[in-house]
């Protein structure tokens, strides 16, 4: 198959035996094509300058979509905002609390000396988190006349 997929698996309580050769199935696997999820994370508004991460519950990256290299460069995406300098008086623990309470949270951080805005939102159907990361220079930019 061509494409990029998220794979979800669930162990069956009781294995299923099928066919004359009695093949045993112990897990159910669902593949979800990433293109079908793009409506949730398109970054066209920012001219392709934003990055999108789909993050598993434990913080590891399930998917990354951007025109540039991975900004954070870590496998556990939650590590970067945990360790980053925050512009406002907040930290990642407060952001996680807000995400848990409201299903959405946002902040601006300075990883590597560049200011970024990020927004986290839960994808309840898949038990994952969506992160949109935008360089500050592309947020609320007014044209010069």
NUTIGU-461823 format. One record per residue (C-alpha): residue in three letters; z, x, y; chain. Coordinates in Angstrom, 2 decimals, padded with zeros to 5 digits. Layout:
% residues N
 code      zz      xx      yy unit
  ala       Z       X       Y    A
...
% end
This chain:
% residues 145
 code      zz      xx      yy unit
  unk  000.00  000.00  000.00    A
  unk -000.75  001.16  003.50    A
  unk  001.74  000.75  006.32    A
  unk  005.38  001.34  007.11    A
  unk  008.01 -000.79  005.45    A
  unk  011.75 -001.34  005.47    A
  unk  013.02 -001.63  001.90    A
  unk  015.97 -003.84  001.04    A
  unk  017.45 -003.82 -002.44    A
  unk  020.11 -005.87 -004.15    A
  unk  021.56 -005.25 -007.59    A
  unk  021.36 -008.34 -009.76    A
  unk  024.64 -009.60 -011.20    A
  unk  022.89 -010.08 -014.56    A
  unk  019.76 -008.09 -015.44    A
  unk  016.62 -010.10 -016.21    A
  unk  014.46 -009.36 -019.26    A
  unk  010.79 -010.33 -018.95    A
  unk  007.70 -010.27 -021.18    A
  unk  006.86 -009.36 -024.74    A
  unk  007.83 -005.73 -024.13    A
  unk  011.19 -006.93 -022.74    A
  unk  011.14 -005.06 -019.44    A
  unk  014.58 -005.13 -017.84    A
  unk  015.02 -005.71 -014.13    A
  unk  018.34 -004.71 -012.61    A
  unk  017.52 -004.91 -008.89    A
  unk  015.65 -007.15 -006.51    A
  unk  013.61 -005.25 -003.86    A
  unk  012.09 -006.72 -000.71    A
  unk  009.63 -004.79  001.46    A
  unk  009.35 -005.92  005.08    A
  unk  006.31 -004.56  006.93    A
  unk  007.31 -002.97  010.25    A
  unk  004.37 -004.50  012.10    A
  unk  005.86 -007.95  011.42    A
  unk  009.01 -006.86  013.31    A
  unk  007.22 -005.47  016.40    A
  unk  007.81 -008.68  018.34    A
  unk  011.49 -007.71  018.41    A
  unk  011.05 -004.20  019.76    A
  unk  007.82 -003.76  021.68    A
  unk  008.12 -001.23  024.53    A
  unk  004.81 -001.93  026.28    A
  unk  006.69 -002.90  029.47    A
  unk  007.60  000.75  029.96    A
  unk  004.08  002.10  029.43    A
  unk  004.96  003.62  026.07    A
  unk  007.74  005.72  027.58    A
  unk  010.57  004.00  025.73    A
  unk  011.73  004.67  022.19    A
  unk  012.84  002.13  019.63    A
  unk  015.25  002.81  016.81    A
  unk  016.17  000.47  013.99    A
  unk  019.54  001.62  012.75    A
  unk  021.34  000.89  009.50    A
  unk  024.93 -000.29  009.53    A
  unk  026.21  003.26  008.85    A
  unk  024.28  004.64  011.84    A
  unk  021.37  006.28  010.01    A
  unk  017.88  005.75  011.31    A
  unk  015.81  003.25  009.33    A
  unk  012.83  003.43  011.69    A
  unk  011.72  005.20  014.86    A
  unk  008.86  004.14  017.10    A
  unk  007.78  006.10  020.17    A
  unk  004.84  008.10  021.46    A
  unk  007.02  011.20  021.88    A
  unk  009.21  013.19  019.53    A
  unk  012.57  011.76  018.56    A
  unk  014.75  012.12  021.67    A
  unk  018.03  012.37  019.80    A
  unk  016.86  014.54  016.90    A
  unk  019.69  013.45  014.60    A
  unk  019.70  011.38  011.43    A
  unk  022.79  009.40  012.40    A
  unk  021.63  007.78  015.63    A
  unk  025.12  006.63  016.65    A
  unk  026.16  010.31  016.93    A
  unk  024.04  010.85  020.06    A
  unk  025.60  008.12  022.24    A
  unk  029.04  008.99  020.82    A
  unk  028.69  012.55  022.10    A
  unk  026.68  011.87  025.27    A
  unk  027.98  011.92  028.82    A
  unk  028.14  008.40  030.27    A
  unk  027.16  007.65  033.87    A
  unk  029.50  004.67  034.22    A
  unk  033.13  004.53  033.24    A
  unk  032.61  003.68  029.55    A
  unk  032.17  005.30  026.16    A
  unk  030.53  004.50  022.84    A
  unk  033.66  002.81  021.44    A
  unk  033.54  000.28  024.30    A
  unk  029.81 -000.22  023.72    A
  unk  030.41 -000.85  019.99    A
  unk  033.15 -003.35  020.83    A
  unk  030.81 -005.17  023.22    A
  unk  028.04 -005.16  020.59    A
  unk  030.41 -006.65  018.00    A
  unk  031.64 -009.33  020.42    A
  unk  028.38 -010.29  022.14    A
  unk  025.59 -009.07  019.83    A
  unk  024.19 -006.97  022.69    A
  unk  025.41 -004.02  024.76    A
  unk  023.89 -001.56  027.23    A
  unk  024.80  001.65  029.03    A
  unk  023.25  004.71  030.62    A
  unk  023.82  008.19  029.27    A
  unk  022.82  011.79  029.94    A
  unk  021.77  013.44  026.65    A
  unk  020.36  016.90  027.34    A
  unk  020.70  016.47  031.11    A
  unk  018.21  013.57  031.39    A
  unk  019.38  010.08  032.27    A
  unk  018.49  007.28  029.85    A
  unk  019.34  003.62  029.63    A
  unk  019.91  002.21  026.19    A
  unk  020.40 -001.26  024.87    A
  unk  021.75 -002.18  021.46    A
  unk  021.31 -005.56  019.84    A
  unk  022.15 -006.76  016.37    A
  unk  019.45 -007.87  013.97    A
  unk  021.66 -010.17  011.95    A
  unk  018.98 -011.19  009.47    A
  unk  018.68 -007.58  008.30    A
  unk  022.24 -006.38  009.04    A
  unk  020.87 -003.65  011.31    A
  unk  020.95 -002.68  014.97    A
  unk  018.01 -002.30  017.30    A
  unk  018.23  000.35  020.02    A
  unk  015.84  000.56  022.93    A
  unk  016.06  003.90  024.77    A
  unk  014.34  004.20  028.16    A
  unk  014.21  007.21  030.50    A
  unk  015.88  006.18  033.79    A
  unk  012.79  007.18  035.76    A
  unk  010.93  004.20  034.22    A
  unk  013.63  001.59  034.93    A
  unk  013.37 -000.46  038.13    A
  unk  010.79  001.86  039.63    A
  unk  009.37  000.59  042.90    A
  unk  005.82  001.58  043.88    A
  unk  005.47  003.79  046.95    A
  unk  003.30  002.33  049.75    A
% end
